[in-house]
């Protein structure tokens, strides 16, 4: 497993030995099974290789040690403080839409304002677990009710593709590939980029019952997660790109 992750990071044994300040001979013995590593050494090597928390657990288990990181469900009792904090964050973001997704971009939670993102999309895309990558790129999803074009989604998909390769996450890679196929189809239909390079960030115009709302997105993750589930969470917030859009979001919130 160490050899796999070392190759994945394109590091030689010498590279890893220098980075982790261990001898090349000892590292070679650990990789071949001739030497049994201590728990501390494995954690140190996992840090040097930037191994994801879930895979660190597998590495420690393979060496006969208890996994260092818990993998609790989101609704587990121990996750209650985090859930309360994230709920407060979602609520505080209103009247702007905000969502929480897991590692495969399945919807975990959303605030009330997020209903503007779902009003008018194909209901089949909203069946649990709703996948936001699919919803945001499928022609019957967000593109049906907005001017969302490939320029809005490609940067995220490129980051997720790198993450899928870095973490050897085949399920995420399949989702990214599916989403990219939707974008290619959109481009073939002439749904080209609506961004000219004049602004600061890509935006899209969302159709609402009170008129169009122009939005851009901001994505955040936990700074120092210790739990596998917590490490996988991402918060995507949608912010108004102009005063008129902000006013309409506030008006929609007042209607609710």
N, C-alpha and C positions, 0 to 999 in steps of 0.2 A: 504493500500500500504506500509506503514511503517512496519507493522507486516510481510508482505511478504518478504521485503528486509532484515529485521532483521533475519528471519528464514533462508533466503538464505545465509546470512553470518554466520549462526550458532551462533548467539548471543542471550542471554537472555535479558529481559528488564533491568536487573541489569547491564549486560555487557555494553549495549548501553548507559545506564544512566551514568555509570562511565566514559566511553570513551568520551561522549559528555558533561560531567559535568552538567547534569540536574537531577532533582529528579525523582526517579522511579515512584512516584505517578503521577507527571505531564506527564511523558512519557506514562503511562498507560491511562490517561485521553485523551491524543491526539490520541492514537491508537484506542480507543473505540468511539471517537467522542464526548466525554463529555466535552472536552476543545478544543477551536479553536486555533491552533498554529499561531504564528506570522510568517511572511515571513522569518525573520532572523533565527528563530528556525528551520524551515524546511530546509533551506540551510545548517545550522550547522549540522543537523541530516543526511542530504544527504552526506555531507563531511565525517562524521563519518562512514557511511555505504558504502562509495565508490560507490555510485549509478552512473551509466553512465549518460552522459549529456542528452540524449534523454529521459530517464526515470525520470530525475530530472524535466524536463519540465512537464511531466504528473503529477508528484507529486504536483508541484506548482499549476497547473491548477485544480487539484482535490480539492485543498484548496481554490480556488477562486482567485488565484494570477496570474499575467501575467507570462508566461514562461521566465526564466532568460536567456536562450540560444537560439539564432537564429538558424534556420535550413534552410540555403540558399542552392540552387543548386550550384554545383561546378562552373557552368558557369555564376553565378549571377554576376552583376556588382560589388557588394561589395567584391567579392572574387578575384577581379582582382590582387591586390597586392600579394596575396598568389599564384595565378596561375603564375604570372610573376616570382616569386622567385623559384617555383618548376620547371618551364620550364628552368630557368637558371641552376638549379641543375642538371636536366636531361642532358642538353647540355654539361655542364662541365664534366659530367661523361664519355662522349664519349672519346675513341672508345669502351668503355665497356657498355654492355646493362644495362638499368635501366627502371623501370616501376613504375607507381603509381596505387594503387588499392584502392577500397572502403572497407567498413566493411565486405562485402560478397565476397571480392576478385574478383570483376569485374574490368576489365581493364578500367582505367580512362584516362591515358596518358602514352606515352612511348617515348624514344628517338629513333633516327634513327638506332642506333646500335642494338636495340632490335629485328630487323628483323631476326637475326641469330637464335632466339628462336622459330620462327614461320616457317622458311623455311623448308618445308618437312612434317609438321604435317597435319592432316586431316583438310581441309578447313571448315568443318562443326563445328569444335571446335573454329573457329575464328569469327563466326557470332556474331554481337553485341547483347547484351554485352558479350564479351569473358570473361569466368571465368578462372582465373589463377589456382585455385585449381584443376579444372577439366582438364585444359590443361597440368598441370605438372604431373598428375597421370594417366590419361586415356592412355591405351596402344597405341592409335592412336595420342596421343599428344606428349609431349616432350620425353617420353620414346622411341618413334619410331625413333628419330634422336639423341639419346644420351644414355649414360650408367646410366642415372638417376635411382636409385634403391630406395627401401623403406627407407634405412638408410638416404637418403638425405631429404626425405619428412616427416618422422615420427616426428622429433622434432617440426616442424612447426605445424603439425596437432594436436599434443598433446597440444601445447600452445593455438591453436584456439579452441580446445574442452573445455579447461578450461575457456577460455573467453566466449564461448557460454553458458556454465553453469552459470558463474558468472553474465552474462548480460541477461540471459534467452532469448537468441537469437535462436529461433527454426530453422530459415532459415539457419543460419550459421552451426548449429548442423547437419542439413540434408546434407549440402555440405561436411562437415568433414566426416560424415558417408559414403557418396558416395565415397569420395577419399580414405578412409581406405579400402573399399571393392576392389577398384582397386589395392591397395598395396597387399592385401591378395591374389588376383588372380595372381599378379606378382610373389609373393613368391612361390605360388603353381606351377608356370611354371619354377621355378628354377632361377628367376631373383633376386638372393640374394644380400646381401650387398657387395659392392666392396671395403669397407674400412676395413683395418686390425687392426686399432688402433695405427698405427705408426705415423700418421700425427697429425695436430693441429685441423683440421675440416674436415667434410665430403665434398668431391668434386665429380663432375661428368664430363664426357667427352662428349662434344657436337660435332656433325659432322657438318663441314662447307665445303664450296666448295674449301677452301684452305687447308683443313686437320683438324684433331681433335684439339679442344680447351678445356682445362681443367679449370673449373670454380668452384667458391664457392659463396655463397650468403650472403648479409648483409641486414637486414631489419630495417628501422627506422620509427618513428612516430613523430608527432609534440610534442614539450615539454610542452606547456601550451595552448591547444586549448580552445577557448571560443564558437566556433560554432559547432553544432552537426556534420555537414558534414566534417568539418576540423578534428574533433576528430576521425572520422572513417578512415581517409586516412592513408595509409602505403606506404612507398617507399622501393621497393626491388631492390637492385643493385647487379650486377653480376661482380665479379672480377676475373682476371686470377690467376691461382694457380701456374704458373711457367713462366719463361721468354719466352719460346717458344710460349705459349698460348698468352701472351701479344703481341708478335711480330705479330702473325697471326691476332689478333683483329685490330692492327694498319694497317696491310695490307688490311684487309677487308674494313676498313674505307677509305683508300686511293682509293680503287676501286670505292666506292660510289661517 
